[in-house]
């Protein structure tokens, strides 16, 4: 008799435990009303229970427990205070609704466009600075070449001026010698005639 009770107890224990766990409140999870429906929030987990409110698509709810295809939910965005009831579980989704995802993506897109505009402005400023830098570099190179050319020309002119002065000095000396020789010869004859 004791073995029969033990065998029955072994069979009944998992069944009772399973039923207890199914009836237990699950951990609260965030869910959303599906994208394309207005669903009814009811007082209990059946279609015979009174409708408390119609919930629009995308409304966030907190799932308090689930049983037999129904979920007891707490409406998170309710102007009239705390609102709890039962909805069909198949009308709840855990992902963010498409409309919310689209809003989020639009905001992100707008922020990225603003960043692109700022980057383009910055890029334009950099390009202008690079253009000015190139222009200054080109001006520097042209000026450097002009300075080198003028320096060479200045050296050539100084050398030419020295050569001119040297040539003029040589001419003056030459003409001085010639005048001295021409004028000096008759005087020698005269001097020499005095001594004779």
Backbone torsions as a table, in degrees:
resi	resn	phi	psi	omega
1	UNK	NA	-42.5	-179.8
2	UNK	-64.3	-36.6	178.8
3	UNK	-69.7	-33.7	177.7
4	UNK	-67.6	-42.6	178.7
5	UNK	-64.2	-38.5	179.3
6	UNK	-65.4	-41.6	179.1
7	UNK	-65.2	-44.9	179.3
8	UNK	-62.7	-43.8	179.7
9	UNK	-59.7	-40.1	178.1
10	UNK	-64.0	-34.2	179.0
11	UNK	-78.3	-39.5	-175.4
12	UNK	-76.3	-35.0	-176.4
13	UNK	-56.0	-51.1	179.7
14	UNK	-63.4	-35.7	179.7
15	UNK	-65.1	-46.1	179.6
16	UNK	-63.9	-43.9	179.4
17	UNK	-61.1	-43.1	178.6
18	UNK	-63.0	-42.8	178.6
19	UNK	-65.1	-38.9	178.4
20	UNK	-64.4	-43.1	-179.2
21	UNK	-67.7	-34.8	179.0
22	UNK	-67.3	-34.3	-178.8
23	UNK	-83.0	-13.0	-178.2
24	UNK	-70.9	150.4	175.1
25	UNK	-68.3	129.7	178.2
26	UNK	-84.5	169.1	177.4
27	UNK	-64.2	141.8	-178.3
28	UNK	-67.0	126.6	178.6
29	UNK	-126.0	148.5	179.4
30	UNK	-85.2	136.5	178.1
31	UNK	-142.7	173.3	-178.9
32	UNK	-134.0	151.5	172.5
33	UNK	-69.3	137.4	-175.1
34	UNK	-55.8	166.2	-169.1
35	UNK	-65.7	-33.9	-167.1
36	UNK	-117.9	20.5	-175.6
37	UNK	-129.6	159.4	161.4
38	UNK	-113.6	117.8	-175.7
39	UNK	-107.8	158.6	-177.8
40	UNK	-92.8	134.9	173.5
41	UNK	-97.3	119.6	-173.9
42	UNK	-112.6	162.1	-179.6
43	UNK	-68.9	-31.3	-178.0
44	UNK	-140.6	175.3	-174.5
45	UNK	-85.3	56.6	173.1
46	UNK	-162.5	162.8	-178.7
47	UNK	-76.4	-9.9	176.6
48	UNK	-77.6	-19.2	-178.8
49	UNK	-75.1	153.9	-176.4
50	UNK	-65.1	140.9	175.5
51	UNK	-80.7	123.6	178.3
52	UNK	-85.6	-39.3	-175.9
53	UNK	-168.0	153.6	170.7
54	UNK	-94.3	129.2	-178.6
55	UNK	-98.9	129.8	-179.4
56	UNK	-75.7	161.5	177.9
57	UNK	-60.8	137.8	176.7
58	UNK	85.9	-1.5	-179.2
59	UNK	-71.3	129.3	179.4
60	UNK	-77.9	137.1	177.4
61	UNK	-135.0	157.6	177.4
62	UNK	-107.6	121.7	-178.8
63	UNK	-81.4	118.9	-177.7
64	UNK	-93.2	-39.6	176.9
65	UNK	-159.7	161.9	178.3
66	UNK	-135.0	142.5	175.0
67	UNK	-162.1	136.9	174.8
68	UNK	52.0	40.4	178.3
69	UNK	83.0	1.5	178.6
70	UNK	-116.3	152.3	176.9
71	UNK	-129.5	134.5	174.3
72	UNK	-88.3	126.9	-173.7
73	UNK	-127.0	156.3	172.8
74	UNK	-113.5	121.2	-179.0
75	UNK	-74.4	123.9	-174.8
76	UNK	-81.6	-32.9	-178.4
77	UNK	-113.9	84.3	-178.1
78	UNK	-129.1	125.3	-178.8
79	UNK	-75.5	-21.6	-173.3
80	UNK	-94.2	14.0	179.1
81	UNK	102.7	-154.6	-176.9
82	UNK	-73.8	129.7	178.7
83	UNK	-135.6	119.3	178.0
84	UNK	-129.0	150.8	177.6
85	UNK	-177.3	-168.6	-175.3
86	UNK	-114.4	139.4	175.4
87	UNK	-133.6	158.9	174.9
88	UNK	-67.4	129.6	-176.1
89	UNK	-61.6	-30.7	-177.3
90	UNK	-67.5	-15.6	178.7
91	UNK	-92.7	6.2	177.4
92	UNK	-106.4	142.6	176.6
93	UNK	-128.0	152.1	179.9
94	UNK	-96.7	-19.1	177.5
95	UNK	-78.8	160.5	176.6
96	UNK	-66.3	134.8	-179.4
97	UNK	-60.5	153.9	-177.5
98	UNK	-56.9	-39.7	-178.9
99	UNK	-62.4	-43.0	178.6
100	UNK	-67.6	-40.1	177.9
101	UNK	-62.6	-41.0	179.5
102	UNK	-63.3	-42.9	177.8
103	UNK	-60.2	-46.2	-179.5
104	UNK	-60.9	-44.3	179.9
105	UNK	-67.4	-35.4	176.8
106	UNK	-64.4	-41.4	178.2
107	UNK	-64.1	-45.0	179.4
108	UNK	-62.7	-40.8	178.1
109	UNK	-61.4	-44.2	179.0
110	UNK	-61.9	-42.2	179.0
111	UNK	-64.1	-41.5	179.5
112	UNK	-65.8	-37.4	177.3
113	UNK	-64.0	-40.2	177.2
114	UNK	-62.3	-42.1	178.4
115	UNK	-62.7	-41.3	180.0
116	UNK	-62.7	-42.2	179.0
117	UNK	-61.2	-45.4	179.2
118	UNK	-63.4	-40.8	-179.9
119	UNK	-66.3	-41.0	178.4
120	UNK	-63.8	-40.9	177.2
121	UNK	-62.5	-44.1	179.1
122	UNK	-63.3	-42.8	178.9
123	UNK	-62.0	-40.2	177.9
124	UNK	-63.8	-42.2	177.9
125	UNK	-62.5	-41.3	178.6
126	UNK	-64.5	-42.6	178.8
127	UNK	-62.5	-40.2	177.9
128	UNK	-63.8	-43.5	178.8
129	UNK	-62.7	-41.6	177.9
130	UNK	-63.8	-39.1	177.3
131	UNK	-62.4	-44.1	177.8
132	UNK	-64.6	-39.5	179.5
133	UNK	-64.0	-44.1	177.5
134	UNK	-62.1	-43.9	179.9
135	UNK	-62.0	-43.7	178.1
136	UNK	-64.5	-38.9	179.0
137	UNK	-64.8	-44.1	178.3
138	UNK	-62.6	-43.9	177.8
139	UNK	-61.4	-40.8	178.8
140	UNK	-61.6	-45.4	-178.6
141	UNK	-65.1	-41.5	177.8
142	UNK	-63.1	-44.8	-179.9
143	UNK	-64.1	-41.4	178.7
144	UNK	-61.7	-42.8	177.8
145	UNK	-64.1	-40.9	178.9
146	UNK	-63.5	-41.1	179.2
147	UNK	-63.9	-42.9	179.8
148	UNK	-63.7	-41.8	178.5
149	UNK	-63.8	-46.0	179.7
150	UNK	-64.8	-37.0	178.3
151	UNK	-63.7	-43.4	178.7
152	UNK	-63.9	-43.2	179.4
153	UNK	-64.1	-40.2	177.9
154	UNK	-61.8	-44.1	177.8
155	UNK	-62.8	-41.2	179.3
156	UNK	-63.3	-41.6	179.1
157	UNK	-66.8	-40.5	177.7
158	UNK	-62.7	-43.6	179.3
159	UNK	-63.9	-40.9	179.4
160	UNK	-65.2	-40.6	179.9
161	UNK	-65.3	-42.9	177.0
162	UNK	-60.7	-42.2	179.5
163	UNK	-63.7	-40.0	178.8
164	UNK	-62.1	-47.3	-179.3
165	UNK	-64.7	-38.6	178.5
166	UNK	-64.6	-43.7	-180.0
167	UNK	-65.3	-41.5	178.8
168	UNK	-64.9	-41.5	177.9
169	UNK	-62.2	-41.2	179.0
170	UNK	-64.4	-40.8	178.1
171	UNK	-64.4	-44.3	178.8
172	UNK	-61.0	-44.2	179.3
173	UNK	-62.7	-44.3	-179.9
174	UNK	-62.2	-48.6	179.1
175	UNK	-64.6	-35.4	177.4
176	UNK	-63.4	-42.6	177.4
177	UNK	-64.4	-42.0	-179.2
178	UNK	-63.9	-43.5	179.7
179	UNK	-65.2	-41.2	179.1
180	UNK	-63.1	-39.1	-179.6
181	UNK	-70.4	-40.8	-178.2
182	UNK	-69.2	-46.0	-178.5
183	UNK	-77.6	-28.2	-177.7
184	UNK	-76.4	-23.4	-178.1
185	UNK	-70.0	-46.3	179.5
186	UNK	-64.5	-32.6	179.8
187	UNK	-69.5	-33.3	178.5
188	UNK	-67.0	-38.3	179.1
189	UNK	-67.0	-39.4	179.7
190	UNK	-67.3	-43.8	178.6
191	UNK	-63.0	-42.0	-178.0
192	UNK	-69.6	-26.5	178.3
193	UNK	-77.0	-25.0	175.7
194	UNK	-69.8	-34.1	-176.4
195	UNK	-82.4	-11.5	-178.2
196	UNK	-90.9	NA	NA
